[in-house]
Amino acid sequence: MLLTEIDHIAIAVNDLDAAIAWYQEVFGATVEHREVVESDGVAEALLRVADSYVQLLTPTRDDSPVAKYLANKGEGLHHVGYRVADCAVALESVKASGGRVIDESPRPGSRGTTVAFIHPKTSFGTLIELVQDNS
Ligand code: CO
């Protein structure tokens, strides 16, 4: 089994601070990590849930994929991040099975991770991110 854990569930939101405040007030959540990923045009906040995270995601510019997602579909579940031991191996398995990928090869993600996205047309309508934790 190449998927070792749910790394994060990513939720696209219009107002990152409002979403963080809601999780804090209602569930007592705390922000473990915040990061702007300039290459992806997103700002994210990670709230720990057991050994996984809820990742709140908002666009930092109009041409960001998350901005397009919000415009088309509105707020909500954006992708699932699965933890893998080796992102390249998992990505190769997708490609070897004829699957469509968004990232042809692994690339840097947030928190110093190595990531690759699989096209939702391949993975039954869900955008999947393969996440290799390098810490
Ligand atoms: Co993600």
Backbone and ligand atoms as CSV (ligand in chain L), in Angstrom:
chain,resi,resn,atom,element,x,y,z
A,1,MET,N,N,0.850,-1.199,0.000
A,1,MET,CA,C,0.000,0.000,0.000
A,1,MET,C,C,0.879,1.241,0.000
A,2,LEU,N,N,0.761,2.049,-1.013
A,2,LEU,CA,C,1.639,3.219,-1.147
A,2,LEU,C,C,1.169,4.416,-0.318
A,3,LEU,N,N,-0.122,4.432,0.026
A,3,LEU,CA,C,-0.654,5.561,0.811
A,3,LEU,C,C,-0.550,5.199,2.291
A,4,THR,N,N,0.182,5.979,3.067
A,4,THR,CA,C,0.446,5.589,4.449
A,4,THR,C,C,-0.454,6.292,5.466
A,5,GLU,N,N,-1.056,7.399,5.077
A,5,GLU,CA,C,-1.851,8.193,6.026
A,5,GLU,C,C,-2.589,9.278,5.239
A,6,ILE,N,N,-3.674,9.783,5.804
A,6,ILE,CA,C,-4.241,11.016,5.255
A,6,ILE,C,C,-3.358,12.141,5.777
A,7,ASP,N,N,-2.718,12.867,4.902
A,7,ASP,CA,C,-1.886,13.988,5.352
A,7,ASP,C,C,-2.761,15.197,5.655
A,8,HIS,N,N,-3.607,15.559,4.706
A,8,HIS,CA,C,-4.506,16.689,4.935
A,8,HIS,C,C,-5.725,16.632,4.029
A,9,ILE,N,N,-6.769,17.281,4.516
A,9,ILE,CA,C,-7.961,17.546,3.723
A,9,ILE,C,C,-7.926,19.037,3.447
A,10,ALA,N,N,-7.933,19.435,2.190
A,10,ALA,CA,C,-7.823,20.852,1.849
A,10,ALA,C,C,-9.200,21.422,1.521
A,11,ILE,N,N,-9.507,22.555,2.153
A,11,ILE,CA,C,-10.793,23.225,1.973
A,11,ILE,C,C,-10.522,24.617,1.432
A,12,ALA,N,N,-11.100,24.917,0.292
A,12,ALA,CA,C,-10.940,26.241,-0.315
A,12,ALA,C,C,-11.922,27.223,0.314
A,13,VAL,N,N,-11.410,28.359,0.754
A,13,VAL,CA,C,-12.257,29.362,1.401
A,13,VAL,C,C,-11.966,30.749,0.818
A,14,ASN,N,N,-12.956,31.625,0.922
A,14,ASN,CA,C,-12.772,32.995,0.427
A,14,ASN,C,C,-11.989,33.845,1.418
A,15,ASP,N,N,-12.227,33.622,2.706
A,15,ASP,CA,C,-11.627,34.460,3.743
A,15,ASP,C,C,-10.886,33.560,4.727
A,16,LEU,N,N,-9.574,33.486,4.586
A,16,LEU,CA,C,-8.774,32.564,5.398
A,16,LEU,C,C,-8.904,32.871,6.894
A,17,ASP,N,N,-8.821,34.142,7.255
A,17,ASP,CA,C,-8.880,34.506,8.669
A,17,ASP,C,C,-10.240,34.163,9.289
A,18,ALA,N,N,-11.301,34.364,8.511
A,18,ALA,CA,C,-12.639,34.033,9.015
A,18,ALA,C,C,-12.773,32.524,9.225
A,19,ALA,N,N,-12.215,31.748,8.315
A,19,ALA,CA,C,-12.301,30.291,8.426
A,19,ALA,C,C,-11.481,29.802,9.622
A,20,ILE,N,N,-10.288,30.361,9.800
A,20,ILE,CA,C,-9.462,29.999,10.965
A,20,ILE,C,C,-10.205,30.338,12.257
A,21,ALA,N,N,-10.764,31.537,12.306
A,21,ALA,CA,C,-11.473,31.985,13.512
A,21,ALA,C,C,-12.640,31.059,13.838
A,22,TRP,N,N,-13.323,30.588,12.804
A,22,TRP,CA,C,-14.456,29.682,13.030
A,22,TRP,C,C,-13.983,28.372,13.643
A,23,TYR,N,N,-12.935,27.773,13.084
A,23,TYR,CA,C,-12.404,26.519,13.641
A,23,TYR,C,C,-11.898,26.723,15.074
A,24,GLN,N,N,-11.330,27.907,15.336
A,24,GLN,CA,C,-10.827,28.192,16.682
A,24,GLN,C,C,-11.977,28.324,17.676
A,25,GLU,N,N,-12.970,29.123,17.307
A,25,GLU,CA,C,-14.055,29.411,18.237
A,25,GLU,C,C,-14.942,28.197,18.478
A,26,VAL,N,N,-15.240,27.472,17.417
A,26,VAL,CA,C,-16.205,26.380,17.518
A,26,VAL,C,C,-15.557,25.103,18.029
A,27,PHE,N,N,-14.348,24.801,17.562
A,27,PHE,CA,C,-13.721,23.512,17.885
A,27,PHE,C,C,-12.467,23.640,18.744
A,28,GLY,N,N,-12.051,24.877,19.034
A,28,GLY,CA,C,-10.837,25.049,19.820
A,28,GLY,C,C,-9.574,24.689,19.057
A,29,ALA,N,N,-9.642,24.718,17.745
A,29,ALA,CA,C,-8.485,24.365,16.914
A,29,ALA,C,C,-7.399,25.429,17.028
A,30,THR,N,N,-6.155,25.005,16.829
A,30,THR,CA,C,-5.055,25.961,16.774
A,30,THR,C,C,-4.327,25.804,15.442
A,31,VAL,N,N,-3.790,26.917,14.984
A,31,VAL,CA,C,-3.048,26.904,13.724
A,31,VAL,C,C,-1.636,26.404,14.006
A,32,GLU,N,N,-1.246,25.319,13.335
A,32,GLU,CA,C,0.089,24.780,13.547
A,32,GLU,C,C,1.087,25.356,12.548
A,33,HIS,N,N,0.584,25.747,11.399
A,33,HIS,CA,C,1.490,26.242,10.354
A,33,HIS,C,C,0.720,27.142,9.408
A,34,ARG,N,N,1.368,28.238,9.013
A,34,ARG,CA,C,0.798,29.107,7.980
A,34,ARG,C,C,1.870,29.344,6.954
A,35,GLU,N,N,1.458,29.380,5.696
A,35,GLU,CA,C,2.459,29.563,4.647
A,35,GLU,C,C,1.794,30.138,3.403
A,36,VAL,N,N,2.500,31.024,2.724
A,36,VAL,CA,C,2.085,31.472,1.400
A,36,VAL,C,C,2.952,30.726,0.397
A,37,VAL,N,N,2.300,29.974,-0.490
A,37,VAL,CA,C,3.039,29.256,-1.532
A,37,VAL,C,C,2.889,30.068,-2.812
A,38,GLU,N,N,3.877,30.907,-3.063
A,38,GLU,CA,C,3.791,31.887,-4.154
A,38,GLU,C,C,3.627,31.200,-5.507
A,39,SER,N,N,4.335,30.079,-5.699
A,39,SER,CA,C,4.271,29.391,-6.999
A,39,SER,C,C,2.866,28.861,-7.291
A,40,ASP,N,N,2.115,28.518,-6.271
A,40,ASP,CA,C,0.753,28.020,-6.449
A,40,ASP,C,C,-0.294,29.130,-6.302
A,41,GLY,N,N,0.139,30.322,-5.871
A,41,GLY,CA,C,-0.798,31.417,-5.683
A,41,GLY,C,C,-1.790,31.166,-4.563
A,42,VAL,N,N,-1.325,30.531,-3.481
A,42,VAL,CA,C,-2.227,30.241,-2.366
A,42,VAL,C,C,-1.598,30.606,-1.021
A,43,ALA,N,N,-2.467,30.904,-0.068
A,43,ALA,CA,C,-2.072,31.011,1.335
A,43,ALA,C,C,-2.788,29.884,2.052
A,44,GLU,N,N,-2.087,29.212,2.959
A,44,GLU,CA,C,-2.698,28.083,3.644
A,44,GLU,C,C,-2.480,28.175,5.145
A,45,ALA,N,N,-3.397,27.568,5.870
A,45,ALA,CA,C,-3.263,27.410,7.318
A,45,ALA,C,C,-3.549,25.955,7.627
A,46,LEU,N,N,-2.672,25.347,8.433
A,46,LEU,CA,C,-2.854,23.947,8.803
A,46,LEU,C,C,-3.316,23.844,10.241
A,47,LEU,N,N,-4.455,23.160,10.447
A,47,LEU,CA,C,-4.996,22.905,11.774
A,47,LEU,C,C,-4.849,21.415,12.022
A,48,ARG,N,N,-4.181,21.048,13.099
A,48,ARG,CA,C,-3.934,19.623,13.339
A,48,ARG,C,C,-5.192,18.916,13.826
A,49,VAL,N,N,-5.454,17.749,13.259
A,49,VAL,CA,C,-6.502,16.849,13.728
A,49,VAL,C,C,-5.857,15.472,13.844
A,50,ALA,N,N,-5.578,15.037,15.072
A,50,ALA,CA,C,-4.819,13.796,15.312
A,50,ALA,C,C,-3.510,13.858,14.525
A,51,ASP,N,N,-3.265,12.881,13.673
A,51,ASP,CA,C,-1.998,12.877,12.934
A,51,ASP,C,C,-2.132,13.490,11.542
A,52,SER,N,N,-3.271,14.128,11.288
A,52,SER,CA,C,-3.519,14.733,9.984
A,52,SER,C,C,-3.806,16.220,10.162
A,53,TYR,N,N,-4.110,16.880,9.064
A,53,TYR,CA,C,-4.417,18.300,9.114
A,53,TYR,C,C,-5.678,18.610,8.326
A,54,VAL,N,N,-6.356,19.662,8.761
A,54,VAL,CA,C,-7.275,20.366,7.885
A,54,VAL,C,C,-6.472,21.527,7.329
A,55,GLN,N,N,-6.448,21.636,6.022
A,55,GLN,CA,C,-5.692,22.706,5.367
A,55,GLN,C,C,-6.689,23.698,4.776
A,56,LEU,N,N,-6.726,24.887,5.355
A,56,LEU,CA,C,-7.586,25.940,4.812
A,56,LEU,C,C,-6.769,26.690,3.773
A,57,LEU,N,N,-7.378,26.898,2.613
A,57,LEU,CA,C,-6.650,27.347,1.435
A,57,LEU,C,C,-7.377,28.530,0.816
A,58,THR,N,N,-6.638,29.592,0.516
A,58,THR,CA,C,-7.268,30.725,-0.159
A,58,THR,C,C,-6.311,31.283,-1.210
A,59,PRO,N,N,-6.842,31.816,-2.314
A,59,PRO,CA,C,-5.951,32.321,-3.368
A,59,PRO,C,C,-5.274,33.634,-2.976
A,60,THR,N,N,-4.073,33.847,-3.489
A,60,THR,CA,C,-3.376,35.114,-3.275
A,60,THR,C,C,-3.376,35.963,-4.540
A,61,ARG,N,N,-3.841,35.396,-5.645
A,61,ARG,CA,C,-3.949,36.180,-6.876
A,61,ARG,C,C,-5.048,35.590,-7.758
A,62,ASP,N,N,-5.523,36.413,-8.705
A,62,ASP,CA,C,-6.703,36.051,-9.494
A,62,ASP,C,C,-6.476,34.874,-10.438
A,63,ASP,N,N,-5.221,34.652,-10.861
A,63,ASP,CA,C,-4.979,33.547,-11.804
A,63,ASP,C,C,-4.569,32.258,-11.091
A,64,SER,N,N,-4.716,32.239,-9.776
A,64,SER,CA,C,-4.427,31.026,-9.013
A,64,SER,C,C,-5.474,29.954,-9.327
A,65,PRO,N,N,-5.071,28.677,-9.401
A,65,PRO,CA,C,-6.052,27.594,-9.617
A,65,PRO,C,C,-7.149,27.593,-8.551
A,66,VAL,N,N,-6.804,27.989,-7.338
A,66,VAL,CA,C,-7.808,28.004,-6.271
A,66,VAL,C,C,-8.810,29.151,-6.491
A,67,ALA,N,N,-8.342,30.249,-7.075
A,67,ALA,CA,C,-9.268,31.342,-7.409
A,67,ALA,C,C,-10.279,30.869,-8.452
A,68,LYS,N,N,-9.795,30.120,-9.444
A,68,LYS,CA,C,-10.696,29.588,-10.482
A,68,LYS,C,C,-11.674,28.589,-9.869
A,69,TYR,N,N,-11.163,27.773,-8.954
A,69,TYR,CA,C,-12.010,26.783,-8.292
A,69,TYR,C,C,-13.141,27.480,-7.526
A,70,LEU,N,N,-12.793,28.512,-6.762
A,70,LEU,CA,C,-13.798,29.231,-5.973
A,70,LEU,C,C,-14.822,29.908,-6.882
A,71,ALA,N,N,-14.340,30.451,-7.999
A,71,ALA,CA,C,-15.251,31.127,-8.930
A,71,ALA,C,C,-16.230,30.138,-9.549
A,72,ASN,N,N,-15.742,28.935,-9.866
A,72,ASN,CA,C,-16.581,27.943,-10.542
A,72,ASN,C,C,-17.454,27.147,-9.587
A,73,LYS,N,N,-16.885,26.747,-8.465
A,73,LYS,CA,C,-17.579,25.788,-7.601
A,73,LYS,C,C,-17.926,26.343,-6.233
A,74,GLY,N,N,-17.329,27.477,-5.869
A,74,GLY,CA,C,-17.587,28.022,-4.540
A,74,GLY,C,C,-16.725,27.346,-3.496
A,75,GLU,N,N,-16.909,27.732,-2.249
A,75,GLU,CA,C,-16.104,27.194,-1.170
A,75,GLU,C,C,-16.405,25.712,-0.955
A,76,GLY,N,N,-15.400,24.999,-0.470
A,76,GLY,CA,C,-15.628,23.598,-0.141
A,76,GLY,C,C,-14.394,22.754,-0.308
A,77,LEU,N,N,-14.592,21.430,-0.238
A,77,LEU,CA,C,-13.484,20.485,-0.352
A,77,LEU,C,C,-12.743,20.691,-1.663
A,78,HIS,N,N,-11.438,20.850,-1.582
A,78,HIS,CA,C,-10.638,21.110,-2.783
A,78,HIS,C,C,-9.803,19.901,-3.183
A,79,HIS,N,N,-9.086,19.313,-2.242
A,79,HIS,CA,C,-8.331,18.092,-2.545
A,79,HIS,C,C,-8.029,17.302,-1.276
A,80,VAL,N,N,-7.625,16.062,-1.490
A,80,VAL,CA,C,-7.179,15.206,-0.391
A,80,VAL,C,C,-5.688,14.960,-0.574
A,81,GLY,N,N,-4.931,15.172,0.493
A,81,GLY,CA,C,-3.499,14.899,0.461
A,81,GLY,C,C,-3.216,13.575,1.152
A,82,TYR,N,N,-2.679,12.622,0.402
A,82,TYR,CA,C,-2.295,11.325,0.981
A,82,TYR,C,C,-0.803,11.324,1.236
A,83,ARG,N,N,-0.403,10.886,2.423
A,83,ARG,CA,C,1.016,10.767,2.722
A,83,ARG,C,C,1.567,9.508,2.046
A,84,VAL,N,N,2.736,9.650,1.463
A,84,VAL,CA,C,3.417,8.527,0.816
A,84,VAL,C,C,4.877,8.534,1.255
A,85,ALA,N,N,5.512,7.361,1.218
A,85,ALA,CA,C,6.926,7.287,1.599
A,85,ALA,C,C,7.793,7.906,0.514
A,86,ASP,N,N,7.400,7.705,-0.740
A,86,ASP,CA,C,8.195,8.191,-1.866
A,86,ASP,C,C,7.252,8.711,-2.949
A,87,CYS,N,N,7.234,10.023,-3.104
A,87,CYS,CA,C,6.300,10.654,-4.041
A,87,CYS,C,C,6.540,10.170,-5.472
A,88,ALA,N,N,7.787,10.027,-5.855
A,88,ALA,CA,C,8.103,9.609,-7.225
A,88,ALA,C,C,7.572,8.208,-7.517
A,89,VAL,N,N,7.696,7.302,-6.553
A,89,VAL,CA,C,7.223,5.926,-6.729
A,89,VAL,C,C,5.700,5.909,-6.895
A,90,ALA,N,N,5.013,6.652,-6.038
A,90,ALA,CA,C,3.544,6.685,-6.104
A,90,ALA,C,C,3.076,7.326,-7.405
A,91,LEU,N,N,3.767,8.387,-7.827
A,91,LEU,CA,C,3.404,9.063,-9.078
A,91,LEU,C,C,3.633,8.135,-10.267
A,92,GLU,N,N,4.724,7.408,-10.263
A,92,GLU,CA,C,5.020,6.456,-11.340
A,92,GLU,C,C,3.948,5.381,-11.417
A,93,SER,N,N,3.437,4.965,-10.267
A,93,SER,CA,C,2.395,3.942,-10.244
A,93,SER,C,C,1.129,4.457,-10.927
A,94,VAL,N,N,0.806,5.734,-10.695
A,94,VAL,CA,C,-0.359,6.344,-11.347
A,94,VAL,C,C,-0.138,6.388,-12.863
A,95,LYS,N,N,1.039,6.841,-13.267
A,95,LYS,CA,C,1.328,6.970,-14.697
A,95,LYS,C,C,1.381,5.599,-15.379
A,96,ALA,N,N,1.957,4.625,-14.691
A,96,ALA,CA,C,2.069,3.278,-15.263
A,96,ALA,C,C,0.694,2.661,-15.496
A,97,SER,N,N,-0.292,3.076,-14.699
A,97,SER,CA,C,-1.641,2.541,-14.860
A,97,SER,C,C,-2.432,3.324,-15.910
A,98,GLY,N,N,-1.768,4.285,-16.564
A,98,GLY,CA,C,-2.432,5.078,-17.591
A,98,GLY,C,C,-3.137,6.300,-17.056
A,99,GLY,N,N,-2.912,6.620,-15.786
A,99,GLY,CA,C,-3.580,7.754,-15.153
A,99,GLY,C,C,-3.044,9.088,-15.618
A,100,ARG,N,N,-3.915,10.101,-15.552
A,100,ARG,CA,C,-3.553,11.453,-15.941
A,100,ARG,C,C,-3.038,12.181,-14.707
A,101,VAL,N,N,-1.930,12.872,-14.856
A,101,VAL,CA,C,-1.361,13.589,-13.713
A,101,VAL,C,C,-1.273,15.076,-14.027
A,102,ILE,N,N,-1.261,15.885,-12.985
A,102,ILE,CA,C,-1.083,17.330,-13.157
A,102,ILE,C,C,0.399,17.659,-13.101
A,103,ASP,N,N,1.115,16.992,-12.194
A,103,ASP,CA,C,2.572,17.168,-12.093
A,103,ASP,C,C,3.268,15.953,-12.696
A,104,GLU,N,N,4.032,16.166,-13.741
A,104,GLU,CA,C,4.738,15.066,-14.403
A,104,GLU,C,C,5.832,14.495,-13.515
A,105,SER,N,N,6.376,15.340,-12.641
A,105,SER,CA,C,7.368,14.840,-11.693
A,105,SER,C,C,7.158,15.532,-10.350
A,106,PRO,N,N,7.659,14.935,-9.267
A,106,PRO,CA,C,7.474,15.515,-7.942
A,106,PRO,C,C,8.084,16.914,-7.850
A,107,ARG,N,N,7.479,17.758,-7.026
A,107,ARG,CA,C,7.954,19.140,-6.877
A,107,ARG,C,C,7.828,19.562,-5.416
A,108,PRO,N,N,8.454,20.675,-5.038
A,108,PRO,CA,C,8.362,21.122,-3.643
A,108,PRO,C,C,6.942,21.562,-3.282
A,109,GLY,N,N,6.468,21.147,-2.101
A,109,GLY,CA,C,5.189,21.597,-1.569
A,109,GLY,C,C,5.430,22.469,-0.347
A,110,SER,N,N,4.383,22.739,0.419
A,110,SER,CA,C,4.560,23.535,1.635
A,110,SER,C,C,5.219,22.678,2.711
A,111,ARG,N,N,5.686,23.295,3.786
A,111,ARG,CA,C,6.333,22.597,4.921
A,111,ARG,C,C,7.550,21.782,4.504
A,112,GLY,N,N,8.150,22.092,3.369
A,112,GLY,CA,C,9.326,21.336,2.941
A,112,GLY,C,C,8.998,19.952,2.409
A,113,THR,N,N,7.732,19.705,2.077
A,113,THR,CA,C,7.330,18.407,1.548
A,113,THR,C,C,7.659,18.314,0.053
A,114,THR,N,N,7.558,17.111,-0.465
A,114,THR,CA,C,7.641,16.877,-1.903
A,114,THR,C,C,6.282,16.355,-2.337
A,115,VAL,N,N,5.697,16.978,-3.370
A,115,VAL,CA,C,4.311,16.665,-3.720
A,115,VAL,C,C,4.130,16.460,-5.225
A,116,ALA,N,N,3.002,15.838,-5.568
A,116,ALA,CA,C,2.561,15.750,-6.961
A,116,ALA,C,C,1.050,15.583,-6.948
A,117,PHE,N,N,0.383,16.243,-7.915
A,117,PHE,CA,C,-1.077,16.170,-8.001
A,117,PHE,C,C,-1.509,15.226,-9.122
A,118,ILE,N,N,-2.564,14.486,-8.841
A,118,ILE,CA,C,-3.173,13.573,-9.812
A,118,ILE,C,C,-4.459,14.215,-10.315
A,119,HIS,N,N,-4.691,14.123,-11.611
A,119,HIS,CA,C,-5.882,14.762,-12.181
A,119,HIS,C,C,-7.166,14.088,-11.681
A,120,PRO,N,N,-8.153,14.892,-11.268
A,120,PRO,CA,C,-9.394,14.305,-10.735
A,120,PRO,C,C,-10.146,13.436,-11.739
A,121,LYS,N,N,-9.916,13.659,-13.037
A,121,LYS,CA,C,-10.577,12.801,-14.031
A,121,LYS,C,C,-10.105,11.353,-13.886
A,122,THR,N,N,-8.880,11.179,-13.407
A,122,THR,CA,C,-8.333,9.845,-13.193
A,122,THR,C,C,-8.817,9.261,-11.866
A,123,SER,N,N,-8.890,10.120,-10.841
A,123,SER,CA,C,-9.155,9.623,-9.488
A,123,SER,C,C,-10.609,9.858,-9.067
A,124,PHE,N,N,-11.535,9.521,-9.954
A,124,PHE,CA,C,-12.961,9.486,-9.641
A,124,PHE,C,C,-13.492,10.795,-9.072
A,125,GLY,N,N,-13.012,11.907,-9.658
A,125,GLY,CA,C,-13.583,13.201,-9.315
A,125,GLY,C,C,-12.932,13.913,-8.150
A,126,THR,N,N,-11.934,13.282,-7.543
A,126,THR,CA,C,-11.254,13.943,-6.425
A,126,THR,C,C,-9.829,14.299,-6.813
A,127,LEU,N,N,-9.486,15.561,-6.649
A,127,LEU,CA,C,-8.098,15.992,-6.842
A,127,LEU,C,C,-7.267,15.391,-5.714
A,128,ILE,N,N,-6.234,14.630,-6.087
A,128,ILE,CA,C,-5.386,13.967,-5.096
A,128,ILE,C,C,-3.992,14.565,-5.123
A,129,GLU,N,N,-3.459,14.835,-3.932
A,129,GLU,CA,C,-2.085,15.280,-3.787
A,129,GLU,C,C,-1.306,14.186,-3.061
A,130,LEU,N,N,-0.215,13.759,-3.652
A,130,LEU,CA,C,0.682,12.800,-3.009
A,130,LEU,C,C,1.700,13.609,-2.217
A,131,VAL,N,N,1.837,13.350,-0.921
A,131,VAL,CA,C,2.660,14.169,-0.057
A,131,VAL,C,C,3.759,13.324,0.592
A,132,GLN,N,N,4.984,13.635,0.270
A,132,GLN,CA,C,6.136,12.989,0.903
A,132,GLN,C,C,6.684,13.926,1.962
A,133,ASP,N,N,6.624,13.456,3.209
A,133,ASP,CA,C,7.092,14.275,4.340
A,133,ASP,C,C,8.609,14.098,4.480
A,134,ASN,N,N,9.348,15.159,4.286
A,134,ASN,CA,C,10.808,15.068,4.326
A,134,ASN,C,C,11.409,15.443,5.678
A,135,SER,N,N,10.558,15.688,6.675
A,135,SER,CA,C,11.078,16.133,7.972
A,135,SER,C,C,11.660,14.971,8.769
L,1,CO,CO,CO,-2.537,20.137,-0.300
